[in-house]
Amino acid sequence: MEKKTDYQVIEKALLFIEDNFRSQPNLGEVAKHVHLSEYHFQRLFRRWAGVTPKRFMQFISKEHAKKLLEESRSILSTAYDTGLSGSSRLHDLFVTYEGVTPGEYKSFGKNVTIYYGVYPTIFGECSVAMTDRGICEMHFAFEEFYTYLCRKWKSANLVEDNKRVACVVQKIFYNKNSTHLLLCGTKFQIKVWEALLQIPQGTVVCYSDIARYLGNEKSVRAVASAIAKNPIAFLVPCHRVIRKMGYFNNYRWGKVRKKAILGWEIAQS
């Protein structure tokens, strides 16, 4: 799992750059911080992102984010004009989804078997839970995952199955096959998560854009709250929502990971 090791170095480098952004550390200083030569750090970074560290940092700059916001509005308008179809294309992965019924939501997973496990990815360790109907939870770096599942899905039958999870995660990050999601939330939360699924890779929107496209410009806070409670990282791309002025605000799985995912997606686009 070379990619897992790569991400640990990438995250450490991005944290160093963020903590020292005023002094704008050069390649040699960043490489020294992660205990690599400039040559090996640049090589590792290219292997992970497909671009140089300098190019990557341009992708996740505030100026580039503001430019993406302007370009994305027309793209998102087109996506919404075609309607929320119950499917979405994320890079080479085709995602389909359905929401749980109100009765299922209130029953906390009664009579449902949930398989869960952990597997390494290009953005760190990923904890996944799924039913026979699809992925219902996906989180990065979540040590209390089992406790969380017991609390949220307290009536479900929880079965640890790392082999099953490994097959699914490999499809998502490496084989790029289709996958199905089971969205569990309130009616409004599911509407917001459906909206997120329409944001194409390599683009970003702000919270007010989502609120406007859902038909209520005054619902920005409610939209932000629903986005913060998104239970399926990466696949339901809440990382593609930023603040209006181009700032990368907090992310449930870490602000640096959000920048890493966005920069990586832009580099692949």
C-alpha positions as CSV (number, residue, x, y, z in Angstrom):
1,M,0.0,0.0,0.0
2,E,2.5,2.6,-1.2
3,K,-0.2,5.2,-1.6
4,K,-1.0,5.1,2.1
5,T,2.6,6.0,2.9
6,D,2.6,8.7,0.2
7,Y,-0.4,10.4,1.8
8,Q,1.2,10.5,5.2
9,V,4.2,12.4,3.8
10,I,1.9,14.7,1.6
11,E,-0.3,15.6,4.7
12,K,2.8,16.4,6.8
13,A,4.1,18.6,3.9
14,L,0.8,20.4,3.4
15,L,0.5,21.1,7.2
16,F,4.0,22.6,7.2
17,I,3.2,24.8,4.2
18,E,-0.1,25.9,5.8
19,D,1.6,26.7,9.2
20,N,4.3,28.7,7.5
21,F,2.4,30.2,4.6
22,R,3.5,33.8,5.4
23,S,7.2,32.9,4.8
24,Q,6.3,30.8,1.7
25,P,8.8,27.9,2.3
26,N,10.6,26.7,-0.8
27,L,10.8,23.1,-2.0
28,G,14.0,22.4,-0.1
29,E,12.5,23.5,3.2
30,V,9.4,21.4,2.7
31,A,11.5,18.4,1.7
32,K,13.7,18.8,4.8
33,H,10.7,19.0,7.0
34,V,9.4,15.6,5.8
35,H,13.0,14.1,5.9
36,L,13.4,13.6,2.2
37,S,15.8,15.1,-0.4
38,E,14.3,17.6,-2.9
39,Y,14.6,15.0,-5.6
40,H,12.8,12.2,-3.7
41,F,10.1,14.5,-2.3
42,Q,9.3,15.9,-5.8
43,R,9.2,12.3,-7.2
44,L,6.9,11.1,-4.4
45,F,4.6,14.1,-4.9
46,R,4.3,13.6,-8.6
47,R,3.5,9.9,-8.0
48,W,0.7,10.8,-5.7
49,A,-0.8,13.9,-7.4
50,G,0.5,13.7,-11.0
51,V,1.8,17.3,-10.8
52,T,4.7,19.1,-9.1
53,P,4.3,20.5,-5.5
54,K,4.4,24.0,-6.9
55,R,1.6,23.4,-9.4
56,F,-0.4,21.6,-6.7
57,M,-0.1,24.6,-4.3
58,Q,-1.4,26.9,-7.1
59,F,-4.5,24.7,-7.4
60,I,-5.4,25.1,-3.7
61,S,-4.6,28.8,-3.5
62,K,-7.4,31.2,-2.5
63,E,-7.0,33.0,-5.8
64,H,-7.5,29.8,-7.8
65,A,-10.5,28.8,-5.6
66,K,-12.2,32.1,-6.3
67,K,-11.7,31.6,-10.0
68,L,-13.1,28.1,-9.8
69,L,-16.2,29.5,-8.0
70,E,-16.9,31.8,-10.8
71,E,-16.5,29.1,-13.4
72,S,-18.4,26.5,-11.5
73,R,-21.6,28.4,-11.2
74,S,-22.5,27.9,-14.8
75,I,-21.5,24.3,-14.7
76,L,-23.7,23.7,-11.6
77,S,-26.6,25.5,-13.2
78,T,-26.5,23.1,-16.1
79,A,-26.3,20.1,-13.8
80,Y,-29.4,21.3,-11.9
81,D,-31.3,22.2,-15.0
82,T,-31.1,18.5,-16.1
83,G,-32.6,17.5,-12.8
84,L,-31.4,15.4,-9.9
85,S,-31.4,12.0,-11.5
86,G,-30.4,9.7,-8.7
87,S,-26.9,9.2,-10.2
88,S,-23.7,11.1,-10.6
89,R,-20.3,10.7,-12.3
90,L,-17.3,11.3,-10.1
91,H,-14.1,11.1,-12.2
92,D,-14.2,7.6,-13.7
93,L,-16.6,6.3,-11.1
94,F,-20.3,6.1,-11.7
95,V,-22.3,6.6,-8.4
96,T,-25.9,5.7,-7.9
97,Y,-27.8,6.4,-4.7
98,E,-31.1,6.1,-2.8
99,G,-32.3,7.5,0.5
100,V,-33.6,5.5,3.4
101,T,-37.3,5.7,4.0
102,P,-38.5,7.8,7.0
103,G,-39.5,4.6,8.8
104,E,-36.0,3.1,8.2
105,Y,-34.4,6.4,9.5
106,K,-36.4,6.3,12.7
107,S,-35.7,2.6,13.4
108,F,-31.9,3.1,13.6
109,G,-31.3,0.1,11.3
110,K,-33.6,-2.4,12.8
111,N,-33.4,-5.8,10.9
112,V,-30.5,-4.5,8.9
113,T,-27.0,-6.1,8.8
114,I,-24.2,-3.6,8.4
115,Y,-20.7,-4.7,7.4
116,Y,-17.8,-2.5,8.4
117,G,-14.0,-2.3,8.2
118,V,-11.0,-0.2,7.5
119,Y,-8.8,0.0,4.4
120,P,-5.9,2.3,3.3
121,T,-6.5,4.8,0.5
122,I,-4.6,7.6,-1.3
123,F,-6.1,10.0,1.4
124,G,-5.3,7.9,4.4
125,E,-7.1,5.1,6.2
126,C,-10.8,4.9,5.3
127,S,-13.5,3.4,7.6
128,V,-16.5,2.1,5.6
129,A,-19.9,0.6,6.6
130,M,-22.3,-0.9,4.1
131,T,-25.5,-2.8,3.8
132,D,-26.6,-5.1,1.0
133,R,-28.1,-1.9,-0.5
134,G,-25.0,0.1,-0.6
135,I,-22.4,2.2,1.3
136,C,-24.0,4.1,4.3
137,E,-20.9,5.4,6.0
138,M,-17.4,6.3,4.9
139,H,-14.9,8.3,7.0
140,F,-11.2,9.1,7.0
141,A,-9.0,8.6,10.1
142,F,-11.9,7.7,12.4
143,E,-10.6,5.7,15.4
144,E,-14.0,5.6,17.2
145,F,-15.8,4.2,14.1
146,Y,-17.3,1.2,15.8
147,T,-18.6,3.3,18.7
148,Y,-20.1,5.8,16.3
149,L,-21.9,3.0,14.4
150,C,-23.3,1.5,17.6
151,R,-24.7,4.9,18.5
152,K,-26.1,5.9,15.1
153,W,-27.2,2.4,13.9
154,K,-28.0,1.0,17.4
155,S,-30.7,-1.4,16.2
156,A,-28.6,-2.9,13.4
157,N,-26.6,-6.1,13.3
158,L,-22.9,-4.9,13.0
159,V,-20.5,-7.4,11.4
160,E,-16.8,-6.6,11.0
161,D,-15.7,-7.7,7.4
162,N,-12.5,-6.1,6.3
163,K,-12.3,-8.3,3.2
164,R,-15.7,-7.0,1.9
165,V,-14.7,-3.4,2.7
166,A,-11.3,-3.9,0.9
167,C,-13.1,-5.0,-2.3
168,V,-15.4,-1.9,-2.2
169,V,-12.7,0.6,-1.5
170,Q,-10.5,-0.8,-4.3
171,K,-13.4,-0.3,-6.7
172,I,-13.7,3.3,-5.6
173,F,-10.1,4.4,-5.6
174,Y,-8.2,2.0,-7.8
175,N,-10.5,0.1,-10.2
176,K,-13.0,2.9,-10.7
177,N,-16.1,0.7,-10.9
178,S,-19.7,1.8,-10.2
179,T,-20.9,1.9,-6.6
180,H,-24.2,2.5,-4.8
181,L,-24.9,4.7,-1.8
182,L,-27.5,4.4,0.8
183,L,-28.1,8.0,2.2
184,C,-29.4,8.0,5.8
185,G,-30.6,11.4,7.0
186,T,-33.5,13.7,7.3
187,K,-35.4,14.7,4.1
188,F,-33.6,18.0,4.0
189,Q,-30.2,16.5,4.6
190,I,-30.7,14.0,1.8
191,K,-31.7,16.9,-0.6
192,V,-28.5,18.7,0.2
193,W,-26.3,15.5,-0.2
194,E,-28.1,14.9,-3.5
195,A,-27.1,18.4,-4.6
196,L,-23.5,17.7,-3.6
197,L,-23.5,14.7,-5.9
198,Q,-24.1,17.0,-8.9
199,I,-20.9,19.0,-8.4
200,P,-18.4,17.8,-11.0
201,Q,-14.8,16.9,-10.1
202,G,-12.4,19.8,-10.4
203,T,-15.0,22.4,-9.5
204,V,-16.1,24.1,-6.3
205,V,-19.2,25.9,-5.1
206,C,-20.1,27.9,-2.0
207,Y,-22.9,27.3,0.5
208,S,-25.2,30.0,-0.9
209,D,-24.9,28.3,-4.3
210,I,-26.4,25.1,-2.9
211,A,-29.1,27.0,-1.0
212,R,-30.1,28.9,-4.1
213,Y,-30.3,25.8,-6.3
214,L,-32.4,24.1,-3.6
215,G,-34.8,27.1,-4.0
216,N,-34.3,28.9,-0.7
217,E,-31.4,31.4,-0.5
218,K,-32.1,32.0,3.2
219,S,-31.3,28.3,4.1
220,V,-27.5,28.8,4.0
221,R,-27.0,27.8,7.7
222,A,-29.2,24.8,7.3
223,V,-27.3,23.8,4.2
224,A,-24.0,24.2,6.0
225,S,-25.3,22.1,8.9
226,A,-26.4,19.3,6.5
227,I,-23.0,19.4,4.7
228,A,-21.2,19.1,8.1
229,K,-23.2,15.9,8.9
230,N,-22.5,14.2,5.5
231,P,-21.8,10.6,6.5
232,I,-20.0,9.5,3.2
233,A,-16.7,11.2,2.6
234,F,-15.3,11.7,-0.9
235,L,-18.2,10.0,-2.7
236,V,-20.7,12.6,-1.5
237,P,-18.3,15.5,-2.2
238,C,-18.8,18.0,0.6
239,H,-15.1,18.8,0.1
240,R,-16.1,20.7,-3.0
241,V,-18.0,23.3,-1.0
242,I,-15.9,26.3,0.2
243,R,-16.6,29.8,1.5
244,K,-17.6,32.6,-0.9
245,M,-14.3,34.5,-0.7
246,G,-12.3,31.4,-1.7
247,Y,-11.4,30.2,1.8
248,F,-11.2,26.5,2.6
249,N,-13.2,26.3,5.7
250,N,-13.2,23.4,8.2
251,Y,-13.9,19.8,7.0
252,R,-15.2,16.9,9.0
253,W,-12.1,14.9,8.2
254,G,-9.5,17.7,8.5
255,K,-8.9,20.9,6.6
256,V,-5.6,19.7,5.2
257,R,-7.2,16.5,3.9
258,K,-9.9,18.7,2.2
259,K,-7.1,20.7,0.4
260,A,-5.4,17.4,-0.5
261,I,-8.5,15.9,-2.1
262,L,-9.4,19.1,-4.0
263,G,-5.9,19.6,-5.3
264,W,-5.6,16.0,-6.3
265,E,-9.0,16.1,-8.1
266,I,-8.1,19.3,-10.0
267,A,-4.8,17.7,-11.0
268,Q,-6.6,14.7,-12.4
269,S,-9.2,16.8,-14.3
